[in-house]
Amino acid sequence: MEWQKLNVQTNSSANDVVSNVLMEAGAEGIQINDQSTGAHVAANEAIVTGFYPESVRMPELISTVTARVQGLTEFGFDTAEATVTTDSIDDAAWATAWEKYYHPVRLTRYLTVVPNWERIAPAQAGEIQLILDPGKAFGTGTHPSTRLTLGFLEQTIRGGERVLDVGTGSGILAVAAMRMGAKSVLATDLEDDAVVSARKNIALNPVDNITVIQSNLMTNVPADGQYDMILANMLPVALVPLIPQLRGRLATGGTFLLAGIIKAKAQLITDTLVANGFAVAEVHELGDWVALRAINAAEVD
């Protein structure tokens, strides 16, 4: 199969938000090349590439992405000229590209993500290695939102929790929760491909008691009790409708970790949380991204 590449040349400070635009436009994979990854581009410039199936009509996609990227300046992002170009790549070349750019990365004090084709010795006592095959569609686990969520998870998990991971993607949060002592994890994703990817990644790690199901937010989540912790690393467009669906699903005093939030939408998410009985206990930022630690302050009728 041949995949179409849509390349956006932009300012390196806008890498993450441009990636977000490409994902919202249906990209099934994202690759970022800048000076930090050894690509041959000018200082402070980056090329953010989205991968799309050959069935996608590129003229319309180029027009949509160009308008959305240029519109980011209204939110204070420096996207430079945001030049958009296209080319193509086949499956074999894409697989090689992943292995070229993806290497072990320390994400938090104790958590390191390691691609399944590499083996490294622990750098310190207590290090937890999360083995991951990013595949084409679900990333490497190093996005700021994932780092923020993992940092909160490492900070708050105590062991024995029943965890719900909504929008699991690669499954990295589910694996991390189990490795840090959770009792069980139910992981969900809207996309069937993501469910398959998560199950494969879970199988690469020494964990059990993780169940992965297809679900549109809470639609297929069994109503059999409450969770001690809920994880949701998703875009605001999904978080806003998710939050009201969690009424009665998180134990009183339970922890809700949210990420995938662009700074411009942080107040919207905070307001939605408060309106549904959650108290925001802590806010972390990394670049243009925000993560929140909320607590179920009281049951909402």
C-alpha positions as CSV (number, residue, x, y, z in Angstrom):
1,M,0.0,0.0,0.0
2,E,1.2,3.5,-0.8
3,W,0.7,6.2,1.8
4,Q,0.4,9.9,1.1
5,K,2.5,12.3,3.1
6,L,1.4,15.9,3.9
7,N,4.4,17.9,5.1
8,V,4.1,21.2,6.9
9,Q,7.2,23.3,7.3
10,T,6.8,25.4,10.4
11,N,8.5,26.8,13.4
12,S,9.9,24.1,15.7
13,S,8.0,25.7,18.7
14,A,4.7,24.8,16.9
15,N,5.6,21.1,16.3
16,D,3.0,19.8,18.7
17,V,0.1,22.0,17.8
18,V,0.7,21.4,14.0
19,S,0.8,17.6,14.8
20,N,-2.6,18.1,16.5
21,V,-4.0,19.7,13.4
22,L,-2.8,16.9,11.2
23,M,-4.3,14.3,13.5
24,E,-7.6,16.0,13.6
25,A,-7.6,16.0,9.8
26,G,-7.3,12.2,9.9
27,A,-3.5,11.5,9.9
28,E,-2.8,7.8,10.6
29,G,0.8,8.6,11.7
30,I,2.9,11.7,12.6
31,Q,6.6,12.2,12.1
32,I,8.5,15.4,13.3
33,N,11.8,16.3,11.8
34,D,13.8,19.2,13.3
35,Q,17.3,19.9,14.4
36,S,16.8,17.8,17.6
37,T,16.2,14.7,15.5
38,G,19.0,15.3,13.1
39,A,17.0,16.4,10.1
40,H,18.5,18.8,7.6
41,V,16.4,21.8,8.2
42,A,17.2,25.4,9.2
43,A,17.5,26.3,12.9
44,N,14.1,26.9,14.5
45,E,12.4,25.2,11.6
46,A,10.7,21.8,11.6
47,I,8.9,19.6,9.1
48,V,5.8,17.9,10.6
49,T,4.5,15.1,8.4
50,G,1.1,13.4,8.5
51,F,0.5,10.1,6.8
52,Y,-2.8,9.5,5.0
53,P,-4.2,6.5,3.1
54,E,-4.1,6.7,-0.7
55,S,-7.9,7.0,-0.8
56,V,-7.7,10.5,0.8
57,R,-8.3,13.4,-1.7
58,M,-5.2,15.5,-1.2
59,P,-6.3,18.8,-2.8
60,E,-9.1,19.2,-0.3
61,L,-6.9,18.1,2.6
62,I,-4.2,20.6,1.7
63,S,-6.7,23.4,1.7
64,T,-8.2,22.4,5.1
65,V,-4.8,21.9,6.8
66,T,-3.3,25.1,5.4
67,A,-6.3,27.1,6.7
68,R,-6.2,25.5,10.1
69,V,-2.5,25.9,10.6
70,Q,-2.6,29.5,9.5
71,G,-5.4,30.0,12.0
72,L,-3.2,28.9,14.9
73,T,-1.7,32.4,14.9
74,E,-4.9,33.6,16.4
75,F,-4.1,31.6,19.5
76,G,-0.5,32.9,19.8
77,F,1.4,30.1,18.0
78,D,4.3,31.0,15.7
79,T,3.8,28.7,12.7
80,A,6.2,30.7,10.4
81,E,5.0,30.5,6.8
82,A,3.6,27.0,7.2
83,T,4.5,25.8,3.8
84,V,2.5,22.6,2.8
85,T,3.8,20.0,0.4
86,T,3.0,16.4,-0.4
87,D,4.7,13.2,-1.6
88,S,4.2,9.5,-0.9
89,I,5.8,6.4,0.8
90,D,5.2,2.7,0.8
91,D,4.6,0.5,3.9
92,A,8.2,-0.9,3.9
93,A,9.8,2.5,3.8
94,W,7.5,3.8,6.6
95,A,8.4,0.9,8.8
96,T,12.1,1.7,8.3
97,A,11.4,5.4,9.1
98,W,9.9,4.4,12.5
99,E,13.1,2.5,13.5
100,K,15.3,5.4,12.4
101,Y,13.6,8.0,14.5
102,Y,12.4,6.0,17.5
103,H,14.8,5.2,20.3
104,P,14.5,4.7,24.1
105,V,13.4,7.8,25.9
106,R,13.2,8.6,29.6
107,L,9.7,10.1,30.1
108,T,9.6,10.6,33.9
109,R,11.8,9.9,36.9
110,Y,11.2,6.1,36.7
111,L,9.5,5.5,33.4
112,T,11.4,4.9,30.1
113,V,9.7,4.0,26.8
114,V,11.7,1.4,24.8
115,P,10.9,0.3,21.2
116,N,10.4,-3.4,21.0
117,W,13.3,-3.8,18.6
118,E,15.8,-2.5,21.2
119,R,17.0,-3.8,24.6
120,I,18.8,-1.6,27.1
121,A,20.0,-2.0,30.7
122,P,18.1,-0.1,33.4
123,A,19.7,3.3,34.0
124,Q,18.8,3.3,37.7
125,A,17.2,1.2,40.5
126,G,13.5,1.2,40.2
127,E,13.4,2.1,36.5
128,I,10.3,0.8,34.7
129,Q,10.7,0.1,31.0
130,L,7.5,0.4,28.9
131,I,8.0,-1.7,25.7
132,L,6.2,-0.2,22.8
133,D,5.8,-0.9,19.1
134,P,4.4,2.5,17.9
135,G,3.1,1.1,14.6
136,K,2.0,3.6,12.0
137,A,-0.9,5.2,13.7
138,F,-0.4,5.5,17.4
139,G,2.8,7.3,18.1
140,T,5.9,6.8,20.2
141,G,4.7,7.8,23.7
142,T,6.9,10.9,23.7
143,H,4.2,13.5,23.0
144,P,4.0,16.2,25.7
145,S,0.5,15.1,26.6
146,T,1.7,11.5,27.2
147,R,4.7,12.7,29.3
148,L,2.4,14.9,31.4
149,T,-0.1,12.1,32.0
150,L,2.7,9.6,32.9
151,G,4.1,12.2,35.3
152,F,0.8,12.6,37.1
153,L,0.3,8.8,37.1
154,E,3.7,8.2,38.7
155,Q,3.0,10.9,41.2
156,T,-0.5,9.8,42.3
157,I,-0.8,6.0,41.9
158,R,-0.5,4.2,45.2
159,G,-1.2,0.6,44.2
160,G,-4.3,-1.5,44.1
161,E,-6.4,0.9,42.0
162,R,-9.1,-0.1,39.6
163,V,-8.2,2.1,36.5
164,L,-10.1,3.1,33.4
165,D,-8.1,4.4,30.5
166,V,-10.4,6.1,28.0
167,G,-8.8,6.6,24.5
168,T,-5.9,4.2,25.1
169,G,-4.2,4.6,21.7
170,S,-0.9,2.7,22.0
171,G,-1.9,1.3,25.4
172,I,1.1,3.0,27.1
173,L,-0.9,4.5,30.0
174,A,-2.6,1.2,30.7
175,V,0.7,-0.6,30.8
176,A,2.3,2.1,33.0
177,A,-0.6,1.9,35.4
178,M,-0.2,-1.9,35.8
179,R,3.6,-1.7,36.1
180,M,3.2,0.8,38.9
181,G,0.8,-1.3,40.9
182,A,-2.8,-1.0,39.7
183,K,-5.1,-3.8,40.5
184,S,-6.7,-3.8,37.0
185,V,-7.1,-1.6,33.9
186,L,-10.0,-1.4,31.5
187,A,-8.7,0.4,28.3
188,T,-11.0,1.7,25.6
189,D,-10.6,3.2,22.2
190,L,-13.0,4.3,19.5
191,E,-10.9,2.9,16.7
192,D,-10.6,-0.9,16.0
193,D,-7.0,-0.4,14.8
194,A,-6.1,1.2,18.1
195,V,-7.6,-1.7,20.1
196,V,-5.5,-4.1,18.1
197,S,-2.4,-1.9,18.6
198,A,-2.9,-1.6,22.3
199,R,-3.4,-5.4,22.7
200,K,-0.1,-6.0,20.9
201,N,1.8,-3.5,23.0
202,I,0.3,-4.9,26.2
203,A,1.5,-8.4,25.2
204,L,5.1,-7.0,24.9
205,N,5.2,-6.1,28.6
206,P,5.2,-8.2,31.8
207,V,1.6,-7.3,32.8
208,D,-1.8,-8.9,33.1
209,N,-5.3,-7.8,34.2
210,I,-5.6,-5.3,31.3
211,T,-8.7,-5.6,29.2
212,V,-9.0,-3.6,26.0
213,I,-12.4,-2.9,24.3
214,Q,-13.8,-0.8,21.5
215,S,-16.0,2.0,22.9
216,N,-17.1,5.4,21.9
217,L,-16.2,7.2,25.2
218,M,-18.2,5.4,27.9
219,T,-20.7,3.7,25.5
220,N,-19.5,0.1,26.0
221,V,-17.9,0.5,29.4
222,P,-19.8,-1.9,31.8
223,A,-21.8,-0.2,34.5
224,D,-20.5,-2.6,37.2
225,G,-19.1,-0.4,39.9
226,Q,-16.7,2.6,40.2
227,Y,-13.1,3.2,39.3
228,D,-10.5,4.6,41.6
229,M,-8.7,6.4,38.8
230,I,-9.6,7.5,35.3
231,L,-7.1,8.4,32.6
232,A,-8.1,10.4,29.5
233,N,-5.3,11.7,27.2
234,M,-7.5,13.0,24.4
235,L,-8.3,16.2,22.6
236,P,-10.8,18.7,24.1
237,V,-13.4,17.8,21.5
238,A,-13.6,14.4,23.1
239,L,-13.0,15.5,26.7
240,V,-15.9,17.9,26.9
241,P,-18.6,15.2,26.1
242,L,-16.7,12.6,28.2
243,I,-16.7,14.5,31.5
244,P,-20.5,14.4,32.1
245,Q,-20.5,10.7,31.2
246,L,-18.3,10.0,34.2
247,R,-20.9,10.9,36.8
248,G,-21.1,8.0,39.2
249,R,-18.2,6.1,37.5
250,L,-15.4,7.5,39.6
251,A,-15.3,6.8,43.3
252,T,-15.7,9.8,45.6
253,G,-12.2,11.2,46.2
254,G,-11.0,9.3,43.1
255,T,-8.4,10.7,40.7
256,F,-9.1,11.9,37.1
257,L,-6.1,12.6,35.0
258,L,-6.7,14.6,31.8
259,A,-4.3,15.6,29.0
260,G,-4.3,16.4,25.3
261,I,-5.4,19.9,26.2
262,I,-4.1,22.9,24.3
263,K,-3.6,25.9,26.6
264,A,-6.3,27.9,24.8
265,K,-8.9,25.2,25.8
266,A,-7.7,24.7,29.4
267,Q,-10.3,27.0,30.9
268,L,-13.1,25.2,29.0
269,I,-12.0,21.9,30.4
270,T,-11.7,23.3,33.9
271,D,-15.2,24.8,33.7
272,T,-16.7,21.5,32.4
273,L,-15.0,19.6,35.3
274,V,-16.3,21.9,38.0
275,A,-19.8,21.9,36.5
276,N,-19.8,18.1,36.8
277,G,-18.6,17.8,40.4
278,F,-14.9,17.6,40.0
279,A,-12.3,19.8,41.7
280,V,-9.1,20.6,39.8
281,A,-6.3,19.9,42.2
282,E,-3.2,20.4,40.1
283,V,-2.2,21.8,36.7
284,H,1.0,20.9,34.8
285,E,2.2,22.4,31.5
286,L,4.7,21.3,28.9
287,G,5.2,23.6,25.9
288,D,1.7,24.4,24.6
289,W,0.0,21.5,26.3
290,V,-1.8,21.2,29.6
291,A,-2.7,18.3,31.9
292,L,-5.0,18.4,34.8
293,R,-5.3,16.3,38.0
294,A,-8.9,16.4,39.1
295,I,-10.7,14.8,42.1
296,N,-14.3,13.6,42.3
297,A,-15.2,16.0,45.1
298,A,-18.8,14.7,45.5
299,E,-21.3,12.6,43.7
300,V,-23.4,14.7,41.2
301,D,-27.1,13.9,41.1
